[in-house]
Amino acid sequence: MPKLRGEAFWRETLRSAHYVVAPMVDQSELAWRLLSRRHGAQLCYTPMLHAQVFLRDANYRRENLYGEACPEDRPLIVQFCANDPEVFVQAALLAQDYCDAIDLNLGCPQMIAKRGHYGAFLQEEWDLLQRMILLANEKLSVPITCKIRVFPEIDKTVKYAQMLEKAGCQLLTVHGRTKEQKGPLAGVASWEHIQAVRKAVSIPVFANGNIQCLSDVEECIRKTGVHGVMSAGLTRKKISFYQRLQVYQQLREELAKVKTLEGIVDVNRELKLRCQEEIANQKEGEKPKEGLPFFHWICQPYIRPGPKERCKENGASGTEKGVRGKRALEEEEDGNSELLSKNKQKKKLRNPNKSFDPSLKPKYAKCDQCGNPKGNKCVFNMCRGCCKKRAFRETADCPGHGLLFKTKYEKSLSWQSSQRVIQNPEISRRGDVDVGEAAVLKEAGDGAV
């Protein structure tokens, strides 16, 4: 059967899916996908899988895909992160029989994606992306799709999408935020960017961003003209009880300290009792006090306030109290900013003399081989990894790194000699002769006889 493309792929293979559950690390496994489908989801993605690990590790493949395959979990798209065309395609070939399409993640904005050089941090490397998609489109028996984030400029975002379409992408999911919009700085997604992409390409487009309730899905489709809407926040918030913990801060602190399932159940039970008591005492005409459209015990969208809004709620600016909110921005240098993350504030409380100034950090001498910090007591002036290789090669010791190849080798020779003595009692009776020499003499004597 020939591989379906574009609109035909969306209509026939994906069954004209409008409601799409986003790939979520550590969340969108099989159980979650089946639960989502039971409540109206028409298309699901696996969590993002690392192509290189998927290719080399059979256990990783079994735990994340092979062991979860079932006919009820279709249509399904497997998402990979990768930065090498060959690795990406080889991993996709191992997955294509268990899904309906392979997706290349070009939208992850997290620091781990920056360190691993994948996700949204590839969006400037158009030549590499073209090669990856061209090769995948040529080799795979299922369509290749992409999930992207937008550039600040609409024109550049449109050219980016057209480049991916020309390379062979058969479906495009557009998250209407830039890679800098994340965490407390997420802000509002731009549907204008998504609409411009939808008009500029001929392949199906899914929108992602600003979905808080079901009516937002219909509004997004109407305003942007997309084929479907992908959401992560909407599905998670429907079964979340954490918004109530914003009201009962004491219970929130207790939940943070519990270490057993029974402890979580106790907090949940107490939370339920308090909500029931508040509902019973509710007066007619009373309005929510928390600034929410509904009372906190009613499931509803929660929009996390940005740093400025949070500071206003606390009655002070972040710079007045030295509080960053939840965490310091990744772009800030600890030594040049008065703002500290909560984690660093805790460390400061435990040790008031602790400094986070990078200029005060100890300077380490570098390994002669690789440039990593060397061991202060290493006899070879190397890091542990390089020292271990050299000590093994030369049968040498390095007490500084606890490597005793020479000592262990000498002990093994001594043990072997003692075993020969035990096996040859005549040698043990001649204490004035070296054990090794005695063995040779005995062998010579036996030969003469």
Secondary structure as the mmCIF struct_conf table of DSSP 4:
data_model
#
loop_
_struct_conf.conf_type_id
_struct_conf.id
_struct_conf.beg_label_comp_id
_struct_conf.beg_label_asym_id
_struct_conf.beg_label_seq_id
_struct_conf.end_label_comp_id
_struct_conf.end_label_asym_id
_struct_conf.end_label_seq_id
HELX_LH_PP_P HELX_LH_PP_P1 PRO A 2 LEU A 4
HELX_RH_AL_P HELX_RH_AL_P1 GLY A 6 ALA A 8
HELX_RH_PI_P HELX_RH_PI_P1 PHE A 9 THR A 13
BEND BEND1 LEU A 14 LEU A 14
TURN_TY1_P TURN_TY1_P1 ARG A 15 SER A 16
STRN STRN1 TYR A 19 VAL A 21
HELX_LH_PP_P HELX_LH_PP_P2 ALA A 22 PRO A 23
TURN_TY1_P TURN_TY1_P2 VAL A 25 GLN A 27
BEND BEND2 GLU A 29 GLU A 29
HELX_RH_AL_P HELX_RH_AL_P2 LEU A 30 ARG A 38
TURN_TY1_P TURN_TY1_P3 HIS A 39 GLY A 40
STRN STRN2 LEU A 43 TYR A 45
HELX_LH_PP_P HELX_LH_PP_P3 THR A 46 MET A 48
STRN STRN3 LEU A 49 HIS A 50
HELX_RH_AL_P HELX_RH_AL_P3 ALA A 51 ARG A 56
HELX_RH_AL_P HELX_RH_AL_P4 ALA A 58 ASN A 64
TURN_TY1_P TURN_TY1_P4 LEU A 65 LEU A 65
HELX_RH_3T_P HELX_RH_3T_P1 TYR A 66 GLU A 68
TURN_TY1_P TURN_TY1_P5 PRO A 71 GLU A 72
BEND BEND3 ASP A 73 ASP A 73
BEND BEND4 PRO A 75 PRO A 75
STRN STRN4 LEU A 76 CYS A 81
BEND BEND5 ASN A 83 ASN A 83
HELX_RH_AL_P HELX_RH_AL_P5 PRO A 85 ALA A 95
HELX_RH_3T_P HELX_RH_3T_P2 GLN A 96 TYR A 98
BEND BEND6 CYS A 99 ASP A 100
STRN STRN5 ALA A 101 LEU A 106
BEND BEND7 GLN A 110 GLN A 110
HELX_RH_AL_P HELX_RH_AL_P6 MET A 111 GLY A 116
TURN_TY1_P TURN_TY1_P6 HIS A 117 HIS A 117
HELX_RH_3T_P HELX_RH_3T_P3 GLY A 119 LEU A 122
TURN_TY1_P TURN_TY1_P7 GLN A 123 GLU A 124
HELX_RH_AL_P HELX_RH_AL_P7 TRP A 126 LYS A 139
BEND BEND8 SER A 141 VAL A 142
STRN STRN6 ILE A 144 ARG A 149
BEND BEND9 PRO A 152 GLU A 153
HELX_RH_AL_P HELX_RH_AL_P8 ILE A 154 ALA A 167
TURN_TY1_P TURN_TY1_P8 GLY A 168 GLY A 168
STRN STRN7 LEU A 172 HIS A 175
BEND BEND10 GLY A 176 ARG A 177
TURN_TY1_P TURN_TY1_P9 LYS A 179 GLU A 180
HELX_RH_3T_P HELX_RH_3T_P4 GLY A 183 LEU A 185
HELX_RH_AL_P HELX_RH_AL_P9 TRP A 191 ALA A 200
BEND BEND11 SER A 202 ILE A 203
STRN STRN8 VAL A 205 ASN A 208
BEND BEND12 GLY A 209 GLY A 209
BEND BEND13 CYS A 213 CYS A 213
HELX_RH_AL_P HELX_RH_AL_P10 LEU A 214 THR A 224
BEND BEND14 HIS A 227 HIS A 227
STRN STRN9 GLY A 228 SER A 231
BEND BEND15 ALA A 232 ALA A 232
HELX_RH_AL_P HELX_RH_AL_P11 GLY A 233 LYS A 237
TURN_TY1_P TURN_TY1_P10 LYS A 238 ILE A 239
HELX_RH_AL_P HELX_RH_AL_P12 TYR A 242 LEU A 245
TURN_TY1_P TURN_TY1_P11 GLN A 246 VAL A 247
HELX_RH_AL_P HELX_RH_AL_P13 GLN A 249 LYS A 257
BEND BEND16 THR A 260 THR A 260
HELX_RH_AL_P HELX_RH_AL_P14 LEU A 261 ALA A 280
TURN_TY1_P TURN_TY1_P12 ASN A 281 ASN A 281
HELX_LH_PP_P HELX_LH_PP_P4 GLN A 282 LYS A 283
TURN_TY1_P TURN_TY1_P13 GLU A 284 GLY A 285
BEND BEND17 LYS A 289 GLY A 291
BEND BEND18 PRO A 293 PHE A 294
TURN_TY1_P TURN_TY1_P14 HIS A 296 TRP A 297
BEND BEND19 ILE A 298 ILE A 298
HELX_RH_AL_P HELX_RH_AL_P15 PRO A 307 ASN A 314
TURN_TY1_P TURN_TY1_P15 GLY A 315 GLY A 315
BEND BEND20 ALA A 316 ALA A 316
HELX_RH_AL_P HELX_RH_AL_P16 GLY A 318 LYS A 321
TURN_TY1_P TURN_TY1_P16 GLY A 322 GLY A 322
STRN STRN10 VAL A 323 VAL A 323
BEND BEND21 GLY A 325 ARG A 327
TURN_TY1_P TURN_TY1_P17 GLU A 330 GLU A 331
BEND BEND22 GLU A 332 GLU A 332
HELX_RH_3T_P HELX_RH_3T_P5 ASP A 334 ASN A 336
BEND BEND23 GLU A 338 GLU A 338
STRN STRN11 LEU A 340 LEU A 340
HELX_RH_AL_P HELX_RH_AL_P17 LYS A 342 ARG A 350
TURN_TY1_P TURN_TY1_P18 PRO A 352 ASN A 353
HELX_RH_3T_P HELX_RH_3T_P6 PRO A 358 LEU A 360
BEND BEND24 LYS A 361 LYS A 361
HELX_LH_PP_P HELX_LH_PP_P5 PRO A 362 LYS A 363
HELX_LH_PP_P HELX_LH_PP_P6 ALA A 365 ALA A 365
STRN STRN12 LYS A 366 LYS A 366
HELX_LH_PP_P HELX_LH_PP_P7 CYS A 367 CYS A 367
TURN_TY1_P TURN_TY1_P19 ASP A 368 CYS A 370
BEND BEND25 GLY A 371 ASN A 372
STRN STRN13 PRO A 373 PRO A 373
HELX_LH_PP_P HELX_LH_PP_P8 LYS A 374 GLY A 375
TURN_TY1_P TURN_TY1_P20 ASN A 376 LYS A 377
TURN_TY1_P TURN_TY1_P21 VAL A 379 PHE A 380
BEND BEND26 ASN A 381 ASN A 381
HELX_RH_AL_P HELX_RH_AL_P18 ARG A 384 GLU A 394
TURN_TY1_P TURN_TY1_P22 THR A 395 THR A 395
STRN STRN14 ASP A 397 CYS A 398
HELX_RH_3T_P HELX_RH_3T_P7 PRO A 399 HIS A 401
TURN_TY1_P TURN_TY1_P23 GLY A 402 GLY A 402
STRN STRN15 LEU A 403 LEU A 404
HELX_RH_AL_P HELX_RH_AL_P19 PHE A 405 GLN A 423
HELX_RH_AL_P HELX_RH_AL_P20 PRO A 425 ARG A 429
TURN_TY1_P TURN_TY1_P24 GLY A 431 ASP A 432
BEND BEND27 VAL A 433 VAL A 433
HELX_RH_AL_P HELX_RH_AL_P21 VAL A 435 ALA A 448
#
